[in-house]
Amino acid sequence: MKSTGLICNKCGFKNLIGEKYCSECGNYLLARPQKASNDKPPVKAATIKCPNCSFDSEADKKFCSQCGFPLRVDTKIIGENTSNFFEDDFNIDSEDLELTKPEPVVVIKKTANGLLTPGTLLQSRYKITKLIGQGGMGAIYLADDTRFSNRVCVAKEMLDHFTDEEQRNIATSNFLREADMLSSMHHDGIPEVYDRFSEGNRHYLVMEYIQGTDLEQKSEQDDEPFDEKSVLNWSIQICDILSYLHNQKPPIIYRDMKPANLILTKTGKIYMVDFGIARFFNPIRKGTMVGTQGYAPPEQYRGLMEPRSDIFALGATMHHLLTGRDPQDEPPFSFPKVRTLNNKISVSTEKLIEKALEKDVGDRFDSAEDMLKSIMKITSNYLDGVKICPHCNNKVGATKQFCPHCNEYISSISTNDLNKRSFRKFILSTKFLVGSNVTFVLLNIVLIIILLLKK
């Protein structure tokens, strides 16, 4: 008489012999058929052979426990004595049992050139929607995070199609360095890092998606130079980000400042993206030439980097945005005076850019904070781009949380506060212009009325 599988008395599901709980509803299985008197040693759990490294992983695993390669559902499942497991050990027909197969694995779908196709699911979580960028060392995809209501994110992938092992190690090292560095940074001008993982020989960094347009694209769309006020306001934000990076311990050199790596949102906020070649600064060790020709300073071609190298690149970026002249199409380090290409630009801004573009590192601004202070002086007429520090009365960026002059907290100061202070200064200056105490008193009364009405 043949023994049958364990029938659940709750849902009627036919389970495998030896199971304690129903695979369908989780009900405790009371009836258990007994083995024959000639019990054999326990049978090893079923495994699945990895097609990449031949390691035997448990059958229910989606990825190889040894190398992380996706385990295909059509890979042969092996186990000790599986050929006669059901008939010999329990004297039953395998057709009497409904064998539960491993959950299907989403295999990475690639095009002929190695890129992921839309619909590919990474880590059973991130669903690729489209390719948004591609470079020599990797690709960038837009993806939906299925665990967080399909939150849109960016999945940056390092394409591993090297034939040389040394090149593969360098590329992998670059990726790991970027992931570790970005995960440790917290600045509202740098995209947040959500996740980092590997699948097979591919490595991914999942980051916050910034909805906006990079300044290179915007420049091409507008087909004309940007106005001075906008560029100066963007530069204030960029200096703030550079100041944050350069004040890390050890300092972080961005090394690839250019319009294509600056995302502008609809609200006018600037984000700095693509830290693929950023690194921790080591003043003793020489690096390699990494960056973009036209924006990179002379010392970068020699593999020698320091914080003021980013200042040169910012100057080149400002020159491009204000003149429409792309330095990548010109001989290196050739920057005509800004006003010869755009006479709408002020002399002060022209001199500021010339100082940032000095070939000698020592002739540039000493730091990003120093350059920011110089921009503040120029933007004194642009109240929406700056505010007044209540501690030292110096101008600072409207988005800055700490004053670069006195290092005090100032994020609560609004542009409206700046307007009030500017009006008070106007009243004080009027006293000396008019030379009448009566007029001064009257103007102060007007000021008090205006302030009361605003409240």
C-alpha positions as a printed Julia matrix, in Angstrom:
455×3 Matrix{Float64}:
  0.0     0.0     0.0
  1.39    3.33   -1.09
  1.81    6.13    1.37
  0.48    9.55    0.4
  1.65   13.03    1.17
  0.4    14.94    4.17
 -3.05   16.43    3.5
 -3.75   19.63    5.41
 -6.99   19.24    7.39
 -7.59   22.97    7.06
 -7.12   23.8     3.37
 -6.73   20.35    1.8
 -3.3    21.1     0.34
 -1.09   18.05   -0.3
  2.28   18.62    1.43
  5.56   16.75    1.27
  6.13   13.93    3.73
  8.11   15.14    6.71
  6.78   18.71    6.7
  5.43   19.98   10.02
  3.46   22.93    8.69
  1.29   23.34    5.63
  3.12   25.05    2.76
 -0.13   26.67    1.64
 -1.77   28.01    4.82
  0.8    27.41    7.59
 -1.47   25.04    9.52
  0.2    22.52   11.88
  0.15   19.07   10.28
 -0.96   16.48   12.87
 -0.75   13.31   10.78
  2.7    12.15    9.86
  3.28    8.89    7.97
  6.06    6.77    9.42
  9.17    5.76    7.57
  9.88    2.12    6.83
 11.88    0.18    9.4
 14.96    0.24    7.18
 15.49    4.01    7.54
 18.29    5.42    5.5
 20.57    8.29    6.52
 19.02   11.76    6.17
 18.97   13.07    2.64
 20.82   16.28    1.94
 18.77   19.34    1.03
 18.26   20.01   -2.66
 20.75   22.43   -4.17
 21.16   24.4    -7.38
 24.45   24.65   -9.22
 25.63   28.16  -10.07
 26.23   28.48  -13.84
 29.02   30.97  -13.13
 31.23   29.33  -10.46
 29.6    25.84  -10.09
 29.05   26.38   -6.37
 26.09   24.41   -4.92
 23.65   26.82   -3.25
 20.36   25.93   -1.57
 17.59   25.41   -4.09
 15.46   28.28   -2.8
 18.23   30.86   -3.17
 17.93   33.47   -5.92
 21.63   34.3    -6.1
 24.76   32.23   -5.69
 26.06   32.23   -2.11
 29.64   32.15   -3.4
 29.78   34.74   -6.25
 26.37   36.44   -6.21
 25.51   35.39   -9.77
 21.75   35.05  -10.55
 20.66   31.4   -10.34
 18.59   30.5   -13.41
 15.36   28.64  -12.84
 16.25   26.12  -15.53
 19.5    25.11  -13.8
 19.51   21.47  -12.82
 18.55   20.87   -9.16
 20.68   18.2    -7.58
 20.6    16.35   -4.28
 21.88   13.11   -2.85
 19.8    10.14   -4.09
 17.13   12.46   -5.54
 16.47   10.07   -8.4
 14.76    7.54   -6.13
 14.12    9.72   -3.08
 10.33    9.38   -3.0
  9.94    5.8    -4.26
 12.74    4.07   -2.34
 12.57    5.92    0.98
  8.81    6.14    1.35
  7.52    3.65   -1.22
  5.4     6.28   -2.97
  5.12    7.66   -6.49
  6.52   11.13   -7.04
  3.4    11.99   -9.03
  1.37   11.74   -5.79
  3.23   14.74   -4.47
  3.12   18.32   -5.74
  6.76   19.42   -5.69
  7.08   23.15   -4.99
  9.59   24.74   -7.35
 11.95   27.54   -6.3
 10.54   31.02   -6.76
 11.36   32.32  -10.27
 14.48   34.46  -10.42
 14.46   37.7   -12.38
 17.43   37.3   -14.69
 19.26   40.48  -15.62
 18.28   41.35  -19.18
 21.0    42.94  -21.26
 21.15   44.39  -24.75
 23.89   43.52  -27.22
 26.12   46.29  -25.85
 25.69   45.13  -22.25
 23.09   47.67  -21.12
 20.09   46.75  -18.98
 16.68   46.73  -20.62
 13.56   48.39  -19.13
 11.73   46.07  -16.74
 14.88   44.49  -15.29
 14.48   44.04  -11.53
 17.55   44.5    -9.35
 17.67   43.02   -5.86
 13.97   42.13   -6.25
 13.39   45.83   -5.58
 14.63   48.34   -8.14
 12.79   48.18  -11.47
 14.72   49.75  -14.35
 12.6    52.16  -16.41
 15.07   53.75  -18.82
 18.7    54.6   -19.56
 19.49   58.26  -18.83
 23.27   58.31  -19.23
 26.22   56.25  -20.4
 29.98   56.65  -20.1
 33.15   54.71  -20.58
 33.06   53.18  -17.11
 29.34   52.78  -16.46
 25.74   53.69  -17.12
 22.99   55.53  -15.25
 19.38   54.32  -15.16
 16.13   55.69  -13.91
 14.41   53.14  -11.66
 11.36   52.67   -9.43
 11.87   51.54   -5.84
  9.07   48.99   -5.5
  9.4    48.87   -1.7
  8.64   52.58   -1.29
  5.56   53.21   -3.43
  7.64   53.15   -6.62
  9.78   56.04   -5.47
 11.8    57.27   -8.44
 15.55   56.9    -7.96
 18.76   56.73   -9.96
 20.71   53.48  -10.28
 24.32   54.07  -11.26
 25.98   50.95  -12.63
 29.62   50.11  -13.22
 29.78   48.11  -16.42
 32.24   45.28  -15.95
 33.27   44.25  -19.46
 37.02   44.5   -19.02
 39.33   41.84  -20.37
 42.29   43.07  -18.34
 42.16   42.13  -14.66
 44.05   45.24  -13.57
 41.56   47.51  -15.34
 38.72   45.62  -13.68
 40.26   46.12  -10.24
 40.77   49.85  -10.86
 37.18   50.32  -12.0
 35.85   48.38   -9.03
 38.02   50.35   -6.65
 36.73   53.61   -8.13
 33.14   52.5    -7.63
 33.67   51.39   -4.03
 35.45   54.64   -3.22
 32.58   56.67   -4.65
 29.98   54.67   -2.74
 31.76   54.97    0.6
 32.42   58.67    0.16
 28.89   59.6    -0.94
 27.23   57.61    1.84
 29.18   59.62    4.42
 28.23   63.05    3.03
 25.19   65.02    4.1
 24.65   68.28    2.24
 21.46   69.59    0.67
 23.34   70.24   -2.59
 24.53   66.61   -2.94
 22.08   63.78   -3.84
 21.42   61.31   -1.01
 22.65   57.73   -1.33
 19.94   55.11   -0.71
 21.65   51.78   -1.37
 24.75   50.01   -2.62
 24.95   46.41   -3.84
 26.39   44.0    -6.38
 24.75   41.45   -8.64
 27.22   39.13  -10.23
 29.99   41.21  -11.7
 27.9    44.4   -11.78
 27.96   47.0    -9.02
 25.2    49.52   -8.32
 24.75   52.73   -6.39
 21.14   53.85   -5.84
 20.74   57.57   -5.26
 18.16   60.3    -4.9
 16.67   61.4    -8.22
 17.03   65.14   -8.8
 14.32   66.45  -11.09
 15.87   69.2   -13.14
 18.12   70.02  -16.08
 21.89   70.13  -16.14
 23.34   73.52  -17.05
 24.97   72.2   -20.23
 21.6    71.05  -21.59
 19.94   74.27  -20.5
 22.65   76.3   -22.21
 22.11   74.39  -25.46
 18.33   74.8   -25.19
 18.49   78.55  -24.57
 21.25   78.98  -27.16
 22.52   82.13  -25.43
 24.65   83.04  -22.42
 23.01   83.14  -18.98
 22.45   86.44  -17.23
 25.01   87.55  -14.66
 22.6    87.53  -11.73
 21.66   83.86  -12.22
 25.24   82.67  -12.66
 26.41   84.49   -9.53
 23.56   83.03   -7.48
 24.39   79.52   -8.74
 28.06   80.11   -7.97
 27.19   81.0    -4.37
 25.55   77.59   -3.97
 28.45   75.82   -5.7
 31.0    77.53   -3.44
 28.98   76.37   -0.45
 29.14   72.75   -1.66
 32.86   73.0    -2.43
 33.47   74.51    0.99
 31.72   71.51    2.56
 33.81   69.05    0.51
 37.13   70.81    1.08
 36.56   70.98    4.86
 36.14   67.2     5.21
 38.92   65.29    6.94
 40.69   64.45    4.76
 39.53   67.07    2.19
 37.55   65.86   -0.83
 38.53   67.22   -4.24
 35.64   67.12   -6.71
 37.91   67.21   -9.79
 35.2    67.36  -12.49
 33.38   70.69  -12.16
 31.53   71.53  -15.39
 27.99   72.57  -16.47
 27.0    68.97  -17.29
 27.53   67.96  -13.63
 25.37   70.76  -12.2
 21.62   70.11  -12.03
 19.29   73.12  -11.82
 15.8    72.57  -10.37
 12.7    74.64  -11.1
 13.17   76.45   -7.79
 16.65   77.62   -8.77
 18.54   75.18   -6.54
 21.83   73.69   -7.75
 22.84   70.07   -7.14
 26.33   68.73   -7.78
 26.23   65.22   -9.27
 28.56   62.56  -10.68
 31.2    61.97   -8.04
 32.63   59.07  -10.0
 36.11   60.54  -10.03
 36.02   62.4    -6.71
 38.55   61.19   -4.16
 39.97   61.86   -0.72
 42.78   64.35   -0.95
 46.28   63.06   -0.29
 48.91   65.82   -0.56
 51.77   63.33   -0.59
 50.64   60.93   -3.25
 50.31   61.86   -6.9
 47.06   60.98   -8.61
 46.2    60.35  -12.23
 44.89   62.86  -14.75
 41.14   62.71  -14.28
 38.7    65.4   -15.31
 37.37   67.15  -18.38
 39.67   68.93  -20.8
 38.97   72.63  -20.91
 37.75   72.83  -17.32
 40.67   71.06  -15.61
 43.54   73.26  -14.32
 47.18   72.79  -15.42
 48.2    70.9   -12.27
 45.46   68.34  -12.87
 47.2    67.26  -16.07
 50.24   66.45  -13.93
 48.16   64.42  -11.47
 48.61   66.98   -8.65
 45.34   68.05   -7.03
 44.29   70.37   -4.22
 41.12   72.33   -3.26
 42.09   75.32   -5.42
 41.97   73.04   -8.47
 38.16   73.01   -8.06
 38.21   76.83   -7.95
 39.84   76.92  -11.4
 37.18   74.55  -12.76
 34.43   76.71  -11.25
 35.95   79.77  -12.94
 35.97   77.9   -16.27
 32.35   76.89  -15.69
 31.31   80.48  -14.94
 33.18   81.68  -18.05
 31.28   79.16  -20.17
 27.88   80.05  -18.7
 28.37   83.81  -19.1
 29.85   83.76  -22.62
 28.46   80.6   -24.25
 32.03   79.65  -25.21
 32.67   75.97  -24.5
 36.29   75.5   -23.32
 36.22   71.88  -24.5
 36.24   73.18  -28.09
 39.17   75.52  -27.49
 42.89   75.12  -26.69
 43.47   74.35  -22.98
 43.78   77.3   -20.59
 42.7    79.86  -23.2
 40.03   82.11  -21.71
 39.45   85.51  -23.36
 38.23   88.31  -21.13
 34.55   87.79  -20.39
 33.5    91.3   -21.45
 35.03   90.88  -24.9
 32.48   88.1   -25.5
 29.59   89.53  -23.45
 29.7    93.24  -22.67
 26.67   92.95  -20.35
 28.85   91.42  -17.65
 30.2    93.7   -14.92
 33.89   94.46  -14.55
 33.82   93.01  -11.01
 32.59   89.62  -12.23
 35.13   89.62  -15.05
 37.97   90.18  -12.56
 36.6    87.51  -10.21
 36.66   84.92  -13.02
 40.16   85.96  -14.09
 41.42   85.41  -10.54
 39.81   81.95  -10.36
 41.4    81.03  -13.73
 44.97   81.92  -12.77
 47.34   79.19  -14.0
 49.46   79.53  -10.89
 47.63   77.92   -7.96
 48.95   80.53   -5.53
 47.37   83.38   -7.52
 43.82   82.0    -7.23
 41.41   82.44   -4.34
 42.77   80.83   -1.19
 39.63   78.78   -0.66
 36.02   78.31   -1.73
 35.0    80.5     1.23
 37.31   83.25   -0.01
 35.75   83.09   -3.48
 32.26   83.08   -1.95
 33.02   86.29   -0.04
 34.13   87.98   -3.27
 30.92   86.91   -5.01
 28.92   88.32   -2.08
 30.42   91.75   -2.64
 29.37   91.66   -6.3
 25.85   90.45   -5.48
 25.13   93.3    -3.06
 22.45   94.52   -5.48
 20.84   91.09   -5.76
 18.96   90.76   -2.47
 17.3    87.47   -3.41
 20.71   85.77   -3.61
 22.12   86.88   -0.26
 21.16   87.65    3.33
 22.81   89.4     6.26
 24.43   87.48    9.11
 22.89   88.76   12.37
 26.15   88.09   14.21
 28.72   89.91   12.07
 26.49   91.82    9.56
 28.32   90.35    6.54
 26.49   89.17    3.41
 26.11   85.39    2.99
 24.32   83.1     0.56
 20.55   82.87    0.95
 20.79   79.06    1.18
 23.78   78.96    3.55
 23.22   77.65    7.07
 26.47   78.9     8.62
 28.18   82.23    8.06
 31.59   81.78    6.32
 32.84   84.91    8.09
 32.07   84.1    11.75
 30.87   80.44   11.49
 27.66   81.23   13.41
 24.29   79.59   12.65
 22.17   81.83   10.37
 19.63   79.61    8.58
 16.7    81.32   10.35
 17.5    84.68    8.74
 15.26   85.31    5.74
 15.49   87.59    2.73
 12.79   89.71    4.35
 15.17   90.35    7.26
 17.78   91.47    4.76
 15.34   93.93    3.19
 14.56   95.42    6.63
 18.26   95.85    7.41
 18.87   97.42    3.99
 16.02   99.88    4.56
 17.44  100.84    7.94
 20.8   101.52    6.3
 19.02  103.69    3.75
 17.37  105.69    6.59
 20.71  106.2     8.3
 22.37  107.35    5.11
 19.48  109.75    4.46
 20.19  111.51    7.74
 23.57  112.59    6.52
 22.36  113.43    3.04
 19.48  115.62    4.21
 21.29  116.94    7.27
 18.08  117.39    9.23
 17.25  115.65   12.5
 13.56  116.36   11.9
 13.67  114.53    8.57
 15.52  111.66   10.2
 12.87  111.32   12.91
 10.06  111.39   10.36
 11.68  108.7     8.25
 12.13  106.51   11.33
  8.41  106.89   12.11
  7.64  105.75    8.55
  9.92  102.75    9.02
  8.17  101.76   12.27
  4.76  101.96   10.57
  5.96   99.77    7.69
  7.34   97.15   10.06
  4.11   97.1    12.09
  2.04   96.66    8.94
  4.18   93.69    7.88
  3.56   91.99   11.19
